[in-house]
Amino acid sequence: MIDKMIQTKNGHFSLKGINACLFDFDGVIVDSETLHSNMKYKSLDKLGISYPENICIDFQGRPDIDFFNYVSAELAPTFPMTAQQILALKYDLYREHIHTLTLIDGIQDLLAFTKQQFDYTNIVTSSILMDVQRITDKFFNSETFDYIVSCEDTARHKPHPDPYQKAMALCGLKPAQCLVIEDSPNGVRAGKSAGCTVVAITTTFSKTVLQEAQADIIVADYRQLLDIFNDTL
């Protein structure tokens, strides 16, 4: 159990009593954010729907249906396909390329650490369970993650706290017992709203953006985070 203090720009906090590490998935465990965004753009291109540049950025960390609901309502209100039908096209495109995905550098070492130090290592994601399991089945054994909370498990999604509250309930833990690892401001806000300590990694967004979302610790990579953790042992 980690039991020392860590100094951050947001002040001191102790990792003593942490029982669970709650990982986001895309951009935290697997390097998939770019593929998700590219397939959203490609699906709109195939259908001839115009969109603002970088529209995907505002929706990172949120379920794909939020993005396509916005497309349907704001960008293509008279388009003959529903948001769900456009989403289905995006899923088809994404799954054609899912075999190309790789893990975030250093995640295997970090997972080995969390499995040793904490009672629970969970995934809390806005992705659908089937796609998450395709990747976890490829890269990890069945004992790596204790629970997976996906977009099917809550009515409200990040940046609302509900996904993290669901994960805590599954473990029977309180917010002070949980450490969240995120890469997007929406994810950071979800973890903070749930009352957890949040680590943010700059795989997708800049340090400045993650600071504005009030992440407690911000790291460039998992080697840096493991150094921080090991300093507390």
Secondary structure, DSSP 8 states (H G I E B T S, - for coil): ---SEEEETTEEEE-TT--EEEE-SBTTTBS-HHHHHHHHHHHHHHHT----TTGGGGGTTS-HHHHHHHIIIII-TT-SS-HHHHHHHHHHHHHHHGGG--B-TTHHHHHHHHHHH-SEEEEE-SS-HHHHHHHHHHHS-TTS-S-EE-GGG-SS-TTSSHHHHHHHHHHT--GGGEEEEESSHHHHHHHHHTT-EEEEETTSS-HHHHHHTT-SEEESSHHHHHHHHHHT-
